[in-house]
Amino acid sequence: MKHVLKIVVFVLSLGINSTFAQKKEITVSAIWKDYTFLPSGVSGFLTMPDGDYYTLTDTNGIYKYSFASGEKITTLVTNEALKTASHGKISMNAINTYSFDERENQLLIAVKLENIYRRSTKAYYYIYNITDKTIRMLSDTTKGKQSFATFSNDGKKIAFVRDNNIFVVDLENNKEVALTTDGLNRHIINGMADWVYEEELDMSQAFTWSPDNTKLAYLRFDEQKVKEFSMTVWGDLYPEEYKFKYPKAGEDNSLVDVYIYDMATEQKTKLNLGDNSNCYIPRIYWLPNSTALMALKLNRHQNKLEFFRYNTQNKQQDLVYTDENPYWLNVTDQYYFLDDNQTMIATSERNGFNHIYKITFGGKIVQLTNGNWEVAKISAVDKKNKLIYYLSNETSLLNRDLYCIDFNGKKKQLLTNGKGWNTPTFSPSTQYYRNVYSDLNTPSIYTIHDNKGKEIRLINDNAKYKEVMKEYNFANRELFSFTTEENILLYGWMLKPVDFDSTKKYPVLMYVYGGPESQEVKNSFFSPFDLAWYQLLSQKGYIIACVDGRGTAMRGDTFKKIIYKQLGKLETIDQISAAHYLKSLSYVDGSRIGIWGWSFGGYLSSLALMQGGDVFKMAISVAPVTTWRYYDNIYTERFLQTPQENPSGYDENSPITHVNKMKGKYLLVHGTADDNVHFQNAIDLVTALNKAEKQYEQFFYPNKNHGIYGGNTRYHLYTKLTDFVLKNL
């Protein structure tokens, strides 16, 4: 009997030990050195121009798949063929991006790609002929890398930008022609956006081929009057100064002109859009007939957007549509020009919620969607069948679902399940789409669908990543809501320890971003690295919570634009209210609530600590704006107008103004080469904290930009963040 008992105890102990062995402890090293918690995606997904096929890649080649069946059709390019054609210079591993010409005979391949700013890049481009398996350089590599290389629609030419000028290569005779020659660093830019346009108007390439390939329209930026910002680059015996044009709030912008280059006559035409000294030209589009160019003009206050149509044949220009808003409006890529050249499908917030409209130029404006919910995006427009596919949060404020509606605003259909977050990519024919689905606790699932919503094929369900989540004992996040002292309904998510006990008291770390039109609380999977870090902290006994306050997205203008001309004020009040709500929960240790954020979130976490010292024990602020006077003018003036017009809006909600109120522990982190939120913000806050005799911790990352990454940086940063939380919360 004793022997039996020993055996039973031994077996049970094996089971217990096995159970604990399977549940691994999350470490910062596992997150940022081993990348254990990186989900898999779908490598090289690209819709092909004919609309019925897409491509995927691996290290062995590029493969063609059928949307209709989901089956692989053929191998378009092999690694061996690439290496043979390039004499060993190019392999699949070397390819950064690729695109097809319209006939699908040629591949434009980018290698040795490097980032310029957030959206702009430069690389060496090569043209690979799929039929005869030959490869050639787009341009002489000794002249430097190229940006935005783009096929003409007939595949016979490629335009690109180099050294601030536009070039076109004729692929039939390999002749390279410079369309502009006046480009000069920090003076004139042709075909490429300046820093602030790229950062805040979501554009980088600033040229476009006409549909008939006969003309190329482009923007010319004269940035000579824009003041320069200088950053020290450390490392050499004598550090270098990097200078670039950065227009701060209230300061001069580039003067932007629209040009049309005629490929046959080699002549340029400059459009007359009136005074360009106090406005933006954020988009240019060719109409389907190739005769007319649409140029958009946005006033400096960013509450009036005008659509000017220029006829290249009769040289006439007319204003065909104006969108206005009492506060601000957003320039998007949600403009679809129909084949009659007189009608446009677009989104607008003109009725207080973002909805879809059918607009006849100079005529009737018809609203196609309506309700106290928002259209997030038009995903595709089927001109032939007169259908619009769009994403909205109609099923739930925190969801994103795909719908279809016709050009008359009728026959609306829900194509997704109404339970999570969907990101579709449609084929050019709009007959199929690739969907990426997730929800609060389900990582991305990649599937192929027809345009009725029917699933054709599962590409990747991240099964391995789900096993990693189980192996490391991930806890599920929960959604919650509450009403503030001002009777404002706010939504949040919460992550509790996996062994949560409601009879115990837990410290809480709040995460905040909270910038205008952002959304952190949604029924979708979270950033995997941040989620893993939060799981690490939850394993150590912390609750993590996030609340979206006023000013955030998808709840209409009344909720979003109440922050106008007082950026940071109500957002901070809402984070303090969220902390008070959390403090009221029976399982929260109200004396141990902290907050952290990055960028705008760093700005809010700083303000929250300084104005909510009675509730926050500590705050971490990474790369924060500390005064909007130092930030770029397009972003800042959109919400605050200029400092000359609204000085109190800039100063009353600056963390620098409130340093005397600061209580609790504070960590400030910044990269010294941050081209977005300048290191100057941290320096001035530190100066104010010192003057106020406040104690704090600071850490600066030499030569790192706003993302603070590269090499061992993120591992070091998150080790420091973890230690600060464990020590001070």
C-alpha positions, -999 to 999 in steps of 0.1 A, spaced: 0 0 0 28 24 8 45 15 -25 12 23 -43 8 56 -24 44 65 -34 37 57 -70 5 78 -70 23 108 -53 52 105 -78 28 104 -108 8 134 -94 40 153 -88 51 146 -124 18 160 -136 21 191 -115 57 197 -125 47 191 -161 19 217 -159 42 243 -144 69 235 -170 45 242 -198 37 277 -185 68 297 -193 76 330 -177 77 359 -202 109 379 -202 119 411 -219 146 391 -236 121 367 -251 101 397 -264 128 420 -278 158 396 -284 142 363 -294 110 378 -309 91 349 -294 58 367 -296 59 378 -332 28 364 -351 32 352 -387 17 371 -416 13 363 -453 46 370 -471 46 390 -503 8 392 -507 0 413 -538 -30 415 -560 -22 411 -596 -35 438 -621 -60 414 -639 -79 412 -607 -84 374 -605 -50 364 -591 -27 373 -563 9 365 -554 27 351 -523 65 348 -518 90 327 -499 128 324 -501 124 301 -532 102 323 -554 71 343 -562 39 322 -567 7 330 -585 -26 320 -568 -62 320 -580 -87 341 -559 -115 319 -572 -101 286 -559 -73 297 -535 -50 273 -553 -15 279 -565 -15 283 -603 22 286 -612 56 298 -601 63 332 -617 99 337 -604 123 313 -589 152 322 -567 176 304 -590 163 323 -620 168 356 -602 203 347 -592 212 334 -627 198 365 -645 216 389 -621 248 369 -620 243 363 -583 236 399 -573 199 395 -565 180 367 -547 146 365 -532 161 374 -498 173 407 -513 139 418 -526 123 445 -504 92 453 -526 79 444 -560 51 454 -584 38 443 -618 31 462 -650 -5 461 -662 3 432 -686 19 412 -658 50 406 -680 74 426 -659 83 429 -623 97 461 -608 120 450 -579 134 472 -551 166 461 -533 187 477 -506 158 498 -496 163 525 -469 139 547 -452 140 585 -456 112 595 -433 80 577 -421 66 568 -455 94 577 -480 121 553 -491 148 550 -517 163 518 -533 179 504 -563 153 492 -588 155 464 -613 131 452 -640 127 415 -643 111 400 -674 89 371 -664 87 356 -699 124 355 -709 138 355 -673 161 385 -679 169 414 -655 182 449 -659 188 480 -638 163 508 -640 190 534 -638 228 536 -633 234 527 -597 264 551 -595 239 580 -597 223 570 -565 191 553 -553 157 560 -567 123 567 -550 87 558 -560 96 540 -592 62 536 -610 52 519 -642 32 539 -667 -2 521 -674 10 506 -706 42 493 -689 65 511 -714 79 537 -691 89 541 -654 90 574 -636 110 579 -604 125 606 -582 162 610 -575 180 641 -560 147 660 -558 141 656 -596 117 635 -616 131 611 -642 114 588 -668 130 558 -683 117 545 -717 119 507 -713 119 502 -751 151 521 -757 164 523 -721 167 561 -725 165 581 -693 152 617 -694 151 642 -666 116 659 -665 129 685 -639 164 698 -633 159 725 -606 157 701 -576 180 710 -548 184 697 -512 165 719 -487 154 742 -515 133 726 -543 116 692 -544 99 677 -575 75 647 -573 81 640 -537 65 655 -505 84 676 -480 87 664 -444 55 679 -430 33 668 -460 46 633 -457 41 631 -419 7 648 -416 -10 646 -449 -2 609 -455 16 613 -487 51 608 -500 50 602 -537 39 634 -554 35 625 -591 10 604 -611 7 591 -646 -23 599 -667 -44 568 -675 -34 571 -712 3 574 -704 7 607 -723 12 630 -693 27 631 -658 13 654 -631 34 663 -602 39 687 -572 68 711 -569 77 721 -534 96 753 -528 108 750 -492 133 779 -492 112 799 -467 107 770 -444 129 773 -413 155 745 -407 157 723 -376 191 710 -366 199 677 -348 233 666 -335 244 632 -348 268 618 -322 297 593 -326 325 609 -344 353 630 -330 334 661 -341 296 654 -341 277 663 -372 247 686 -375 218 672 -395 195 699 -409 161 696 -424 131 717 -431 105 716 -403 77 741 -402 66 746 -366 32 759 -355 26 793 -369 57 792 -392 60 793 -430 53 763 -452 66 752 -486 51 769 -516 35 741 -536 26 742 -573 10 717 -596 26 709 -629 16 687 -659 44 674 -681 34 664 -717 55 634 -728 50 641 -765 58 679 -765 81 678 -735 64 709 -723 53 717 -687 21 735 -677 17 751 -643 -18 752 -629 -31 785 -614 -48 776 -581 -45 811 -567 -24 822 -537 -4 792 -525 13 810 -495 -12 799 -469 -27 766 -480 -19 730 -488 -22 710 -521 -26 675 -505 -37 654 -535 -38 653 -573 -58 628 -594 -64 622 -631 -100 617 -641 -106 585 -661 -107 604 -695 -70 615 -690 -82 650 -702 -88 665 -667 -67 667 -636 -82 672 -602 -62 692 -577 -73 695 -541 -66 727 -522 -69 729 -484 -69 761 -464 -45 766 -436 -71 761 -409 -79 728 -426 -117 732 -425 -123 739 -462 -112 715 -490 -117 726 -526 -116 704 -557 -103 722 -588 -107 705 -622 -82 715 -649 -89 706 -686 -56 699 -704 -72 704 -738 -89 738 -735 -68 749 -705 -100 758 -685 -102 753 -648 -133 752 -625 -141 746 -589 -164 715 -588 -168 706 -551 -161 721 -517 -162 702 -484 -163 722 -452 -164 716 -414 -168 740 -384 -137 725 -368 -114 705 -391 -117 680 -418 -94 652 -430 -78 648 -464 -81 611 -473 -76 588 -502 -114 581 -503 -121 598 -536 -133 575 -564 -139 592 -598 -165 575 -620 -162 569 -657 -186 597 -666 -159 621 -654 -187 641 -637 -193 621 -605 -173 611 -574 -178 587 -545 -163 601 -514 -165 603 -476 -173 634 -456 -181 644 -420 -205 671 -431 -234 658 -411 -214 651 -379 -205 615 -387 -182 602 -414 -204 589 -442 -203 581 -480 -217 606 -506 -222 605 -543 -212 639 -556 -220 653 -590 -194 680 -599 -210 714 -595 -243 697 -587 -262 674 -564 -246 658 -533 -264 626 -522 -257 609 -489 -255 571 -493 -249 559 -458 -265 574 -427 -267 569 -389 -250 576 -356 -221 555 -366 -191 561 -388 -177 548 -421 -140 540 -414 -130 535 -450 -142 528 -485 -124 496 -493 -134 493 -530 -158 507 -556 -172 484 -583 -180 509 -611 -194 482 -634 -220 469 -610 -223 502 -591 -214 489 -557 -194 503 -528 -176 482 -503 -169 499 -470 -159 494 -434 -179 508 -405 -186 504 -368 -224 500 -373 -226 466 -355 -206 479 -325 -186 510 -316 -156 488 -311 -160 466 -342 -150 471 -378 -172 453 -404 -173 451 -441 -205 462 -459 -217 465 -495 -241 492 -507 -252 504 -542 -247 538 -558 -282 548 -547 -276 539 -510 -298 508 -513 -293 471 -509 -269 473 -480 -254 440 -469 -232 430 -440 -204 407 -454 -185 399 -422 -196 383 -389 -202 414 -368 -180 401 -340 -145 417 -345 -121 437 -366 -117 432 -404 -92 446 -428 -100 436 -464 -78 441 -495 -98 439 -527 -86 427 -560 -87 453 -588 -118 437 -602 -135 439 -568 -147 403 -572 -125 390 -544 -107 402 -513 -81 390 -488 -93 396 -453 -74 399 -420 -97 392 -390 -89 395 -353 -107 402 -321 -97 413 -286 -79 380 -279 -76 363 -313 -45 371 -334 -48 378 -371 -65 352 -393 -58 356 -431 -85 344 -455 -96 347 -491 -133 357 -499 -155 364 -528 -173 397 -529 -204 382 -513 -183 375 -482 -180 338 -487 -147 323 -475 -128 305 -502 -95 297 -485 -78 300 -451 -42 312 -457 -30 316 -422 -47 313 -388 -16 319 -367 -20 285 -350 16 284 -339 13 318 -323 -18 307 -305 2 278 -291 29 303 -279 1 322 -261 -10 290 -244 26 280 -236 33 314 -219 -1 314 -202 -15 346 -218 -45 360 -200 -75 374 -220 -82 411 -222 -117 423 -213 -137 453 -225 -154 476 -200 -172 509 -199 -181 535 -173 -196 570 -170 -174 599 -158 -182 626 -133 -192 648 -164 -216 621 -175 -194 610 -204 -195 573 -214 -160 560 -220 -148 526 -231 -117 506 -220 -99 473 -221 -84 456 -191 -58 428 -187 -59 410 -153 -34 384 -140 -43 349 -152 -47 338 -116 -68 369 -107 -85 368 -73 -113 393 -68 -107 394 -31 -72 407 -35 -59 442 -43 -39 448 -75 -18 477 -87 -28 491 -121 -7 504 -150 -27 525 -174 -16 528 -211 -27 559 -230 -23 572 -265 -54 594 -267 -44 615 -297 -71 631 -319 -90 605 -340 -70 576 -326 -86 544 -313 -68 521 -288 -100 505 -274 -113 482 -301 -123 446 -306 -91 437 -324 -58 421 -314 -32 443 -299 4 451 -309 20 417 -302 52 431 -286 33 455 -263 8 428 -255 36 404 -245 50 431 -223 17 437 -206 14 399 -201 48 400 -185 36 426 -161 3 408 -154 24 377 -145 40 399 -119 7 408 -104 -3 440 -123 -36 449 -140 -31 468 -173 -59 491 -185 -65 514 -214 -93 540 -218 -101 561 -249 -112 596 -238 -128 625 -257 -111 633 -290 -107 597 -301 -122 582 -332 -154 567 -345 -179 584 -322 -188 614 -344 -178 651 -343 -195 659 -310 -173 635 -291 -142 639 -313 -140 676 -320 -149 689 -286 -111 691 -281 -108 719 -307 -86 747 -297 -79 731 -262 -58 701 -271 -49 680 -241 -73 695 -216 -103 672 -218 -82 642 -228 -62 646 -195 -94 650 -175 -107 618 -189 -76 598 -180 -78 611 -145 -115 601 -144 -105 567 -157 -81 564 -128 -107 574 -103 -131 547 -118 -104 521 -115 -96 532 -80 -133 525 -71 -131 489 -80 -128 465 -51 -99 446 -65 -77 477 -73 -52 491 -49 -60 528 -53 -27 539 -39 -8 521 -68 -21 534 -101 4 544 -127 2 556 -163 25 555 -194 24 565 -230 45 573 -261 44 604 -283 9 619 -278 5 593 -251 37 605 -234 23 640 -235 -9 628 -218 9 607 -192 29 637 -182 -1 659 -179 -20 632 -160 8 629 -134 11 667 -131 -26 673 -128 -37 641 -112 -11 637 -85 -38 626 -60 -44 594 -80 -13 586 -100 17 571 -82 40 572 -112 42 580 -149 64 570 -178 66 594 -208 83 583 -240 91 608 -267 64 633 -255 54 667 -270 58 690 -240 47 722 -258 27 723 -291 47 754 -300 75 730 -309 54 706 -331 48 708 -368 22 732 -381 -1 709 -402 -9 686 -373 -10 712 -345 -29 740 -363 -55 714 -374 -66 712 -338 -54 745 -322 -51 770 -350 -19 790 -349 -1 801 -317 -7 837 -328 -45 831 -329 -48 808 -299 -18 813 -275 -37 801 -244 -46 768 -262 -9 761 -266 3 771 -231 -25 762 -207 -22 725 -216 15 722 -218 32 699 -192 58 726 -188 31 749 -174 21 724 -147 55 711 -134 50 727 -100 20 704 -93 39 672 -101 38 644 -74 49 608 -77 76 592 -97 84 602 -132 105 587 -160 112 607 -192 126 589 -222 135 605 -256 157 598 -287 181 626 -295 176 622 -332 138 624 -331 128 642 -363 91 641 -354 89 652 -317 122 669 -313 145 663 -283 140 700 -276 107 690 -260 125 669 -234 152 695 -228 127 722 -220 106 700 -197 137 690 -178 147 726 -175 113 734 -160 114 704 -137 148 714 -124 136 750 -118 106 736 -99 130 715 -78 112 683 -88 130 649 -88 126 626 -117 144 600 -138 154 605 -174 170 585 -201 180 596 -236 189 574 -266 217 589 -287 209 591 -325 175 573 -322 144 587 -338 108 588 -326 105 550 -327 136 544 -305 146 511 -322 176 495 -339 202 471 -326 197 464 -288 177 496 -283 142 482 -277 155 455 -254 173 481 -234 143 504 -233 118 478 -222 141 465 -196 143 501 -182 105 505 -184 100 472 -166 124 480 -139 108 514 -133 73 499 -130 85 472 -106 104 497 -85 78 525 -84 44 508 -87 
